């Protein structure tokens, strides 16, 4: 059985809402071992929904719809599906009773427009919505075709999927295998450079290895199709070990690891502490560090030295060096790192100074030029120069700067 995801909503086509439902369902289908080859987004238009349905049912046997189950006139999913198959809608009193009860629990009275949500195709089963007003359907309008509908609200859809859809799919015997994945995460190497190193692994059949990159990070997803997670792990582990050996320090973690969490654990294990001094990132580096639970055990704080007076007054940057080399320089980055380490009395000091743009660049110091300073426990102070590119936007450069600073500290801690 092959599944297909169909997301309904003009707001998705306009980009007003991020389509996280498709991502969730794709991950869930993989975990159940149900093949899934196509996804479609279609607006709130009956004719186009029918066109999508016609195509989908010709290549897939499980159609998962999200969106268009609300009480407003543009919520057309269920009635359009019913019309496509020429089946009348019937009002289900148990749905009305459920909606009325939910409104009453909030001290409100059900609107007449909500009665629309109680209309489902004749012969379809209800897919209950325990947290919202819009139920879904489980329907087999034709042999070898199953349709499920879910509301567009992610929290409601997730709960309905786990409570009803997964047990139903399992009961039909469509989940005999699973697709289990492990994702290795890399920083400091490009996707093309990593791909050249591990090219032979891309031709494996089970498990498979696939690269992808975003926001400066490169990932390798290792996926195995087996009967259980335990069997998949046995297939994945030797491949993972070989990939890690080839990549060396460029591989910083796996799955839910982040540079901040990995650095934090290294500091914690070593009983060491960190302080940061930031200019162009404006606190972004500190935010990454403090997003990790328990970071107060190793992260003491930071100084956002956006103005040169703060660099001089709080970080002890030499004003003559500022005048000679400029705030965005190797010299100032080193002094910022040493200054924050001294002021906050930590093992390590980490600094960032750069030009995030879109203005402020020059021929000698273009937008995207960033210096990272790192002061260590033995008095050593290093600085690293990066050019993150004038075509990158401000937030991209700031994020790359913070992540790269964490990566430099990670490599130092592992040296």
N, C-alpha and C positions, 0 to 999 in steps of 0.2 A: 504494500500500500504506500502510495506517494502522497505527501501532503503539500498543500499550497496555501500561502498566507495572502489574504486580500484585505487591505486596510482602506476603509471608506471615510472620506472627509475632505472637503475642499480646503479646510485649514491646513491639512497636511501638504497638499499640492502647493499652497502659497508659502509654505515654510513657516507659518505662524506657530506650529507645534512640532516638536521633535518626535519622530516616529519611533518611540522606544518600545511600543507594543510588538512591532515586527522583530526587533532584536530579541526581546524576551521569548517570543514564541519560537524563533529559530533556535535559540539555545535549548529550550525545553524539548523540541522535537529531536535535536541531536542527542540529548541525554536519554531519550526514550528509544533511540535507534530507528526512528521513522524517517525515511528519506524525504528530502525537501529540496526542490530544485528551482522554484520560482516564487517571487513576491511581486505583488502589484499594489499600487496606490491609485485609487480612483475617487473622483469628486462625488458630491451628493447629487447625482444625476441618474435617473432610472435607466435611461437607454444605455449609458456608458457602463453602468453596473451590470446590466444584462450582457453587454458585449464581453466584459471581463469574465462573467460567469460562463458564457458559452465557450470561451477559449480554455478556461481553467478546467472545466469538467472533461475536456478532451484529452487532458494530459495528467490529471491528478485525481485521486480517489477520495481524499479528505480535504475539504475546503474550509479553512478557518477564517471567518470574517470578524473584523473588529470595527467598531464605530457605527453610528447611524441607528442606534436603538433607543434614542431619547424620545421625549414627548412632543418635540417641535416639528413643524411641517417639513424641515429639511432632513429629518431622520427617516430614511427611506429603505433601509437595508432589508428588513424582514418582509415588508409588503412587496418590494421589488422582486425578491427571490420567489415569493409565493406566486406572483403574477407570471414570472418566467416559466414556472412549471404548470401554470393554469390551475392552481389549487386555491380554494377560498380561505380567507382568514376567519378564525373563530375566536370569540372572546372567552377567556378562561377565568371564571370567577375566583379561583384560588389565587391568581396573580393579583387581581384587584384587591382581594382581602389582604394580601401580603403588603401591597403598596400602602393601603390605608393604615395598616398597623405601623408601618415605618414612619409615616407622616405623623401619626398620633404620638409616637414615642418622642418626637421632636416638638410636640405641642402645636402641630399644624394640621390643616385639613387638606386632603388630596385635591389637586386641581383636576377639573374635568379632562384636561388635555392628557393627563397621565393614563386615562383609560386606553389610549392608543397602545401603550406598552403591554396590555393584556391580550392583544391580538396576535395570534401565531398561526402558522399554516395548519390546516386540518391534517391530523395524523402525525404531527411533530411532537416531540417530547420537550418539556421545559428544562432548560439549563439554569438552575436556580442562581440568584444573585443575593447572597446573604448580607451584603453591605450596601447595596444601592437599590434603586427602584426598577432598573431595566433588566429583566431576565433575558437569557439567551435561549437558543433552541438547539436541540440535537435532532437531526432529521435525515432520513434516507429516502429522498424523493424518487430515486431510481436504484436498481440493483448496482452494487459496487460503487456507490457514491454516498458519502456522508458529509453533511454540512453542519458546522457549528458556528454560532454567532455569539459574539461577546461585545459588551459596551466598550467605548473608547477610553474610559477612565482607567488608567493603568492599575491602580490599587484594586478596583473591583474585578478587572479582568484576571489579574494574578490569582486572586482568591478563588474565582470560579474555575479557573484552570486546574488548580490543585485539588479543590474539593470534589469536582464532578468530572471534568474532562479527562484527567489522567486516569482515574479509576475506570472510566468508560473505555478508553483506548486500550487499557490493559485487558479488560474483560473481553475485548474483541480479538485478542491474540495478536495485536499489531506491534507489540513491544518486545519481541523475543530477543532482540539484541540491543545493545546500547552503543552510542558513539561517545567515547570518553576522551577528553582532551587535556593536555598539559601545555601551558604557554610559557616559554622561556622569554625573558625580557633583557634587552641589551641597550647600553648607552655608550656613546663615544665611538660608534662605528656606523657607517652608512648601510642601508639595505643592500645596495649593490656589492659592497665590499664583503659583507657577511655572506651574501648568496654565493659569491665566488668561492669562499672558503668551505661552504657546506653543500655545494651543488649536487654532489652524489646522493645526498639524503632526499632530494626532491623526487627521486624516482622510486622510492619505497612504496609498496602497495598497502601494507598493514603492519605497523602504523604508517600514516602519511605525515609528511612534514611540509608546511607551507609558511612562507614569510609574509609579513605585512608591516607597515610603518605608519606612524602618525605622531605629530607633535614632537618630532625629533627622536622618538624612541623607535627601536626596531624589535619585532617580536617573531618568534618561531613557534607555530602551533603544531604540536605533535598529537595526532588523533588516531585512536584505535577503535575498530568495530569488533566487539566481542560479546560474550554472554553476560559478563559482569565487570564491575570496576576493578576487581582484583585481577582478573585475567588481563584487562587492558593495561593495568599498571606494570605487569610483568613484561608486556611487549614494549611499553614506552620507556621504562627505566634504562635499559642498555643504550637506547638511542639518545636519551637525554644526557647520559654520562659522556657519550662520545662528543656530542655537540658542545657541552660545557668545556670539555678538554680542548677542543679546537678553538673555541672562542676565548678562553682564558678570562681575564678580568673584564672583558667587554660584556660578559653575561653577569648581570647584577642580581637576578632573582627569577622568580617564577610566579605565575598566576596572579594573586592579589598583592604581591610585593610592590612597593614603590621605592624610589630612591630614598625618600625620607624615612620610611620604615626600616629599610636595610641599614642606613647610616645610624639610625637611632639604636638599633639592636647591637651594632658593633660598638658604639659608645657605651652602651649599658653593660655589655659583656666585659669591656675593658675597664669599667669604672671611671670613665673620662667624661669631661663636660665640654660644652660648646657655647659660644656666643657669636652673633653675626652683626656685621655692619653693612647696611644697604644704602645705595643711592638710587640707581635707575629702577630697581625692582620694588622700591617703596614698601617694603614689608612682606613681599611675596614669599621670600625665602623663609622668613619666620613663620608665616602662615602654613607653609608646607610642613615644617617641623612640628608645629603645635597641633596639626591635624591628627597626629598619631597619639593615641591614648597612652598615658604614662610618660610623655616627653618631658615633663617637669623633672624627671629623674636625671636627665642629662643635658637638657637645654635650659640655660639660665636666662637668656633674653637677648635683645638686640637693640641697635641704635639705627634709626632711619636718618641718615645724614644727607638729606637732599640738598641742603644749602652748605656752601663751603664754610660758613661760620660754625656750623655744627661739626664739620670734619675737624676743624682746628680746636674748637672749644671742648668737645667731648671725646674725640678720638686722637688728639695730640698730633694731628697731621701738621707738618711744617708748612707755614704759610709761604715761605720762600720757594719750597718745592711746588706748591700749588700754582704760584705765579709762573714758575719756570716750565713745568711739565704739563700743567692743567689737571683738572679733577679726574679726567679719564686718562689715566696713565698707569704704567707699571709701578712707579714709585709710590703714588698715592694709594693704590690698591694694597700694597704691602704695608704701608703705614696704617691704613684703616684696619687691616686684619690684626696687626700687632697691638694697635690702640684698644680695640674692643676686647681683645683677650686680656690685656692688662687691666682695663677698667673693671671688667666683670669677673676677673680672676678665674678664668677657665683654662682647661687643658688646650683647647684649640680656639682660634679666632678665624672666621671666614668672612670675606668681604666681596662686595660686587660694586663696580662703578662702570658706567657705560652710557651710550647714547641710544635710547630706545626709539627715538623719532616721534612723529614723522619729520620734525624739524630738528635743528641743532647740529647737524652734521657739517663737515667741511671736507675738502679734498684730502687733507692729512688724517682727519678723524671722521670717517663717514658714519652714517646711521648704521647701527648693528655692531659697532666696535665696542667690545666689553673686556674689561680686565677683572680677573678673580684673584683675590689674595688669600693666602692660607698661612697662618702662623701656628707653629707647633710647640710642644712642651719643652723642647731643648733650645729654644731661642731661634730656631730656623724659621725663615719667612720666605715664601715663594709667591710668584705671581704668574698668571697664565693669560695669554692674549687670545681673543677670539674675534672673528668677523662673522657675524650671524646674517649679514646680507641686507642690503638696502631695500630689497623687494619684500621683506617680511614686515608685517604690521607690528605695532607697538607691543601688544599683548603677547604675540609670538616671541619676540625678542626677550621680553621680560621672563617668560616661562622658560625658554631655553637657558637663559642666564642662571636662574635659580636652580634648575635641574643639573646643569653642568657644574655649578659650584658644589652641590651635594655629591656629584660623581667624583670630583677631584678629592674631596674629603674621604670618600669611600675607598678610593685607590690608595690614599695615604694610610688609612687605617689597616689596610690589608697588606701593605708593603712589608 
